[in-house]
């Protein structure tokens, strides 16, 4: 019986195969090593660092906690048949938030002036209005049992409401909820070192719109200025609707 012919490897493939064997035997050149390192670094850069991932999770948790707090406040206002508010204190470290209820019945809130039209006397009068208003509210003790402390790498950097008519970033800010199921329209801004987020609260909707965005640091501007510019842009669009 004639022997079967032995399959021959194509010449071009054979040369490549021989070259690979030769390279593996003699080691890699400097250029090959540099190319391999470059490719490895590009692959690693395509994945977020564990630190960034942890901060993003903490930011998501903070947003979810505030949304739950607003849901709690809305339910409390209906159950108690009175005005309830989510009160955020910027001067606390970490920033503190509480749910508080007002006196029974229909409680009118004082009218607040626009930021641009205030004189020193107007500022003093507004401070007195807020002080008198605060005296009428009491913490909901049950909320203290479910309230979570914000992570140290997450900050609430600003709050704008239809009641206070400006972006609050120091002192205190409050979002009011009413026994009719209505609530103040509001924007709540968050930030970590790498990312921003904001919650858009609509007066007649139970759902909240939440937006997450990376902080763009290509320019020489300070992080605080970048955040303020972003808040101003979002706020300007919000009040124009």
MOBELTA-V72668 format. One record per backbone hydrogen bond with DSSP energy under -0.5 kcal/mol. CO is the residue of the C=O (numbers start at 0). NH is the residue of the N-H. Records with the same first field share a line. If there is no record, write none. Layout:
CO: NH + NH
//
This chain:
9: 13
10: 14
11: 15
12: 16
13: 17
14: 18
15: 19
16: 20
17: 21
18: 22
19: 23
20: 24
21: 25
22: 26
28: 32
29: 33
30: 34
31: 35
32: 36
33: 37
34: 38
35: 39
36: 40
37: 41
38: 42
39: 43
40: 44
41: 45
43: 46
48: 52
49: 53
50: 54
51: 55
52: 56
53: 57
54: 58
55: 59
56: 60
57: 61
58: 62
59: 63
60: 64
61: 65
62: 66
63: 67
64: 68
65: 69
66: 70
67: 71
68: 72
69: 73
70: 74
71: 75
72: 76
73: 77
74: 78
75: 79
76: 80 + 81
80: 104
82: 101
83: 176
84: 86 + 99
85: 87 + 174
86: 88 + 97
87: 89 + 172
88: 91 + 95
94: 149
95: 88
97: 86
98: 139
99: 84
100: 137
104: 106
105: 107
113: 116
114: 117
118: 122
119: 123
120: 124
121: 125
122: 126
123: 127
124: 128
125: 129
126: 130
127: 131
128: 132
129: 133
130: 134
132: 135
133: 136
137: 100
138: 140
139: 142 + 143
140: 143 + 144
141: 144
142: 145 + 146
150: 153
154: 156 + 190
157: 188
158: 167
159: 186
160: 164
164: 114
165: 160 + 167
166: 168
167: 158
170: 89 + 90
172: 87
174: 85
175: 183
176: 83
177: 180
181: 177
184: 161
185: 200
186: 159
187: 198
188: 156 + 157
189: 196
190: 154
193: 214
194: 191
195: 212
196: 189
197: 210
198: 187 + 200
199: 201 + 208
200: 185
201: 204
202: 182
207: 209
208: 199
210: 197
212: 195
213: 215
214: 216
221: 225
222: 226
223: 227
224: 228
225: 229
226: 230
227: 231
228: 232
229: 233
230: 234
231: 235
232: 236
233: 237
234: 238
235: 239
236: 240
237: 240
//
